[in-house]
Amino acid sequence: MSEKLTTALCGMSLSSPVLSASGCYGYGREFDKFYDLRLLGAVVVKGITLRPRHGNAGRRLVETPAGLINSIGLENPGVEGFIAEELPFLREKGVPVIVNISGNTAEEYSELARRLDGVPGVSMLEVNISCPNVKQGGMAFGATCESAAGVTRLVRRHTALPLTVKLSPNVTDIASIAKSVEEEGADCISLINTLLGMAIDVDTKRPVLNNTFGGLSGPAVKPIALRMVWQVAGAVSVPIIGMGGISSWQDAAEFILAGALCVAVGTANLLNPYAIPEICIGLEEYVTRQGASSIRELVGSARA
């Protein structure tokens, strides 16, 4: 990849503005067989909690006409398992690692931040206050300015790592919530997480997912995600990682033009394992056609 895609995020030098989105990329092992992970700006790993989680019981995924509803429930090996079992692989690959963290209480978030602070190979934390498919914590913390700010404040006290806070679209005023976490020390904003959705089996007359509700992702959510990135870019001064339904370089370019410094690709990876390298190639060609020397010159240019 050429210098045209290089960028910097919160002190990190990235080879590309294209990241993996947490939840759809695991810990990178599955995609390493398809391409060099260093094509990514960073790997954002699957959500990590303080202790191991088995996730939700029963069916966890439902296809929709333009996306996917998931109710995984944050299945993961816990922070110590991640450090011992998954991080060494990513460290060996030489790609920046952003660790997505989630908790049932504000104190669990701060403890996760403390344990990951200074761990070799961890470049940044993504504070997930927006997961819609767990019964405790998650989205509840991102529902109001006060709760979002409180978690951010506590996490900020326990780590020197750069922080990006992942916001929920299931709110009425996302720009105000973004400003509240910026004021409490967020170095970056990630948005959006999935939209709350459900599916019903017409034969059994019951919800398909055991948890009833899940998170809708994929192309269907892109217009909403793009609108929210635009709104937040006009409200904060910190960089934005935009995500939500990005499946092509054109989608990624729209988010960048709206004000996102970086973009994250999630559900598209499940349909096309080469989605990220293809998006990178398309963006590089787009920069050239625009007569720009760097993708950075195009950030927010639709707002002019």
N, C-alpha and C positions, 0 to 999 in steps of 0.2 A: 504494500500500500504506500502511496506517495505522501509527501509532506503536506499535500493539500488537505488531508483529513486530520492531521495532528491538531490537538487542542490541549488545553490545560483546565483542570477542574479541581478547585480547592487545593491547589498546590501540587496536584498530581499531573504528570505529563502523560497524555493518552495518545496512542497511535491512531485512534479513531474516535468520533463522537458516538459511535454505536455500541451500546452495552447490552448484555443479556438482562432480561427482566426477572426478578426473583420469582421462583415458583415453577417456571417453565423450562428451566435449564439445569435443574439439579445442582450438582457441584462441578459441572463441566466435563465429567468423564465420558458421558454418552456422546458428546459432540466432538471430543478430541479425535475420534477416529475419522471424522469427515474433513476437518481443516485445522490449521494452526490456530490455537486459541488466542495467540498474540494479535490476530486480526481485530479482536475486540478492543475497545477502549478499556473495558474492565468486565470481569465476571461478577455479577450480583448474585450471590448464592441463595439457594432456597432458605426460607425463614428459619432462624435458629431460636430456640427457647432455652430457658435455664436448665431444664431437665428433659430427657428424651420424651417424645410424644409418639403415640401410635397413630394418631389422626382419627378421623371420624369413621365409624363403622358403616358397613353397607356400601351401596353404590355411591361413587364420589364424582363421577363425570356424566354430563348430559350434553349431547350435541344439540345445537340450535341452528336454524337456517343460516345464520351469519356469525356464529361464534360458539362458545363453550361455556357451560355453567359448571363450576367446580366446587366441591365441598370436601377438599382434602383434609382440612383440619390441622394444618401445620405439622404433619408427620416429619420428624427429624431426629437426629441422634443426640440432641442436647449440645450445649456449648462445649463441654469437655470432649465429647465424642467427635464433634466437628474439628476441634483443634488437633486431636490425635489422629483421626482417620481420614479426613477430607482435605484439610488445609495443606498438608505436605505435598499432595499431588499438584495443587494449584501453584504452590510456591515454586515447585520444580519447573512448571511451565513458564514462569516469568511474566504472568499477566497480573495486573492490579486486581485486588480482590475487595469487593464491597460486601460487608456482611449485613444481611437483613436480620434485625432482631425484633422479637415480639414477646410480650409478657402479659400475665393476668393482672399484675399490679404495677404501679409506677416504680416500686422498689425493685421488682424483677428486671425491669428495663435498665435501671441504674446498675444493678449487679452484673448484668450481661455486659454493659459498657465497661465496667471496672475489670472484668475478667479478660476482655478482648483488648484492652488498652495495652499497647506495647508488644502485642504478640507479633512476631515476625511474619510478614506476608499479608497482614491485614492493613489495608490502605485507608479504609473509610467505613463508617457505620451507616446503615439505612434503618432509621427508626420507624418500624411499621406500626402505625396507629390507625390502620385502616382495613384490617382483614375482616371480611364480612361472614366468614364461615366457621368461626369458633364461638363458643357460647359465653366465654369470659374474655375480658380484655379486648385486644384488637381494635375493632371499629369504634367501640365506645369511647376510646381515648381521643379519637379524631373527630368526634361529633360536635364539640364546642371549642371555642377559643380558649376557655379556661382550662379544660382538661388537656388539650393539645399542648398548650404552653407549659402546663405543670410537668408533664412527662419530659418535654424537651429541656426544661430548666434542670431537672434532676439528672438526666443523662449527661448534660453538658458539664455538670460538676464532677463527674466520675471518669471523664476521658479527655485526652488531648487530641484524639483522632478527629478528623473532619466528620461532621454530621450532616446527613441529608434526612429529611423527615418525609415519609411517604403518606400522602393525604388521601382521604376517602372522597369519592364523588357523591356519596350519599348524604350530602349536607345542602343547606340552603345558601350559604355564603362562603365559598371556598377561599376567596381572596382574603377575607378577614382572618380566617384560620391560618392561612399562609403567613400573613403579617404577624400574627401572634407568636408563631414558632420562630420566625426570623428574629423577633425582638428578644427571644429567650436563648439565642445562641446557635440556631440552625445555620449552617454554612451553605445550605443548598436545599431545594425543595424537589421532591419526586412526586409526580402526579400524572395519571390517576391510578388508583387501585381499581379493583373490579366493582361493577355495579351490582346491587342486590337483586337477585332474580330467583325464579323457581320454575319447575316443570311438574305437571300432573299426568299420571298414567291413566288414560281414559278407560282402560279395562278394569283395573283394580280400584279406580276412583281414589287413589291415594297419591300424595306427593312422591315423586320419583326418588328424591334424595332423602336419606334418613334424617338429615338435619333440616329438612323442609326447604330452607333457603340456601343459596350458594352465590358465588361470584361470577357474574357474566363478563366475559372477555372476548376479544376477537374483533373483526371488522365492524360489527354493529355498534361498538362503543366509541369508535374513532371520532365522529363529529362532536360528541360530548367532551371527550378528552381534549380535543383540539381547542374547543371553546374555553375550557377551564384553564389550559395552559396560557391562552391569550389573556384571560382575566388576571391570572396570578402574575404573569410577566409585567403587567401594568401596575401591580401593587407592591412588589418587592424588588430589592436591589441585588439579592443573592442569585446565583445561577439556578437554572431549572433543568431537571431531567424529565423530559416528556415521554409519556407512554400511554398506550391504550389503542389497540387495534392496528398497530403499525405492521404492515405486511409487505411493503414495497419501498423502494427508494423515494418514490413520489410522496408516500405517506410520511416518511422520515423528514423529507424536505419541508413539508407543510409545518411540521412541529418546530423545526429550526427557524423557519421564516416567522412563525408566531412568537418566537422568543426563547425557545429551549436551546440551551448550549449543547446538551447531549440528548440522545433518545435511547429508549430501552425497548427491546423486542422480546415479546413473550410467546403468546399463543401461536404465532406464525411458525415458531421453531418446531412445533408438534406436527404441523402439516408439511413443512419443508425444512429439513435439517440444514440446508444451505441458505436459508433465508438471510442470515446476517452477512455472510460474505457477498451475497448478491446485492444486498442493500448498500454495502460499502462501495462496491464497484460502481453502482448507479450514482451514488452521491459524488464520487470522485469525478465521474464524467459530467455531472451536472455543474459542479464547481468550475470545470474547464469551460463549459458552454456559456456560463455566466460571466466569463472573463475575470473571475476572482482568483486570487492566488491562494486563498485558504477558505475553508468552510466557515471559519470564524467571522469572515466578512459578511456572511449572509444571515447571521443570528439576529432575529428580530426585524429583518428588513421589510417585512410586510406591514410593519407598524408605522413606517415613515409617512 
